[in-house]
Amino acid sequence: MWAQIIRTRLKPGTEDRLSELLARLREAEQPDSGLIRTTAMRDQHDPLQLYLMVVFGSEAEARAREEDPRRAEGLAAARAIMGEILDGSRDFIDLDVVEEIVR
C-alpha cells in the first residue's frame, strides 16, 4: 500500500465550507481508482490546520488517478473551492505503508 498526507491551512472564516470541499472531492472519485481510504483531519489546537490522508493500493494507482480524465469536471469544482478556502501552499508527504492494524 501507499499513502500520502497533505497538509494545508484554511483561511479564517471558511471552516464551514470544508464539508463542501470534501463533498466535491468525494463526488469526483471513480470506483476503480485504487483509492482505499481518505481521512480528513483538523488540528485540535489549531483548527485552521488541515490534514488529508489518502491511502491507495499502490503509488502507481495513485499516480494514474491523478491523470484520470473522468475526474476532471469534479476536480475543477473542488479546485475552485480550494482557491477560496485554502490559505497558502500545500505540503505533500509520500509514504510507503509498512503495516496497518484495523480493529
C-alpha positions in Angstrom: 0.0 0.0 0.0 0.9 3.6 -0.5 -0.3 6.7 1.3 0.0 10.5 1.1 -0.6 13.1 3.7 -1.5 16.6 2.5 -1.0 19.4 5.0 -2.7 22.8 4.4 -4.4 25.7 6.1 -7.9 27.0 5.9 -8.4 30.7 5.6 -10.0 32.2 8.8 -13.8 32.2 8.5 -14.0 29.5 5.9 -14.2 26.5 8.3 -17.9 25.9 7.5 -17.0 25.3 3.8 -14.7 22.4 4.5 -17.6 19.9 4.2 -18.5 21.4 0.8 -14.9 20.8 -0.4 -14.9 17.2 0.9 -18.2 16.5 -0.8 -16.8 17.8 -4.2 -13.7 15.6 -3.8 -15.9 12.6 -2.9 -18.1 13.2 -6.0 -15.1 13.3 -8.3 -13.9 9.9 -7.2 -14.1 6.9 -9.5 -14.8 3.4 -8.2 -11.8 1.8 -9.8 -9.2 4.5 -8.9 -7.3 2.4 -6.4 -8.2 4.7 -3.6 -8.8 2.7 -0.4 -9.5 5.5 2.1 -9.5 9.2 2.6 -9.3 10.7 6.1 -9.7 14.5 6.7 -8.4 15.8 10.0 -8.1 19.2 11.7 -5.6 20.0 14.4 -7.3 20.2 17.8 -5.1 23.1 18.9 -5.2 25.0 15.5 -8.5 24.2 13.8 -7.3 26.1 10.6 -4.6 23.4 10.1 -6.0 20.7 7.9 -4.6 17.3 7.1 -5.8 14.9 4.4 -4.6 11.3 4.3 -5.2 9.2 1.2 -4.4 5.5 1.0 -4.0 3.5 -2.2 -3.3 0.0 -3.2 0.0 1.3 -4.8 1.7 4.5 -5.8 1.2 3.6 -9.4 -2.6 3.6 -8.9 -2.4 7.0 -7.2 -0.3 8.5 -10.0 -2.7 7.1 -12.6 -5.6 8.5 -10.7 -4.1 12.0 -11.0 -4.3 11.8 -14.8 -7.8 10.2 -14.9 -9.9 12.4 -17.3 -13.1 11.2 -15.7 -12.3 13.2 -12.6 -11.6 16.5 -14.4 -15.0 18.1 -14.1 -15.5 17.2 -10.4 -11.9 18.3 -9.6 -12.5 21.7 -11.3 -15.3 22.4 -8.8 -13.2 21.2 -5.9 -10.2 23.3 -7.0 -12.4 26.4 -7.2 -13.4 25.9 -3.6 -9.8 25.2 -2.6 -8.8 28.6 -4.1 -11.5 30.3 -1.9 -10.9 28.5 1.4 -7.3 27.3 1.5 -4.6 29.6 2.7 -1.2 29.2 1.1 0.6 26.2 -0.2 0.1 22.5 0.5 2.7 20.1 1.7 2.7 16.6 0.3 4.3 13.7 2.2 4.6 10.4 0.3 4.6 7.3 2.4 5.0 3.5 1.9 2.6 1.7 4.2 4.5 -1.0 6.1 1.7 -2.2 8.3 -1.9 -1.3 9.0 -3.8 -2.5 12.1 -7.5 -2.3 11.9 -9.8 -3.4 14.8 
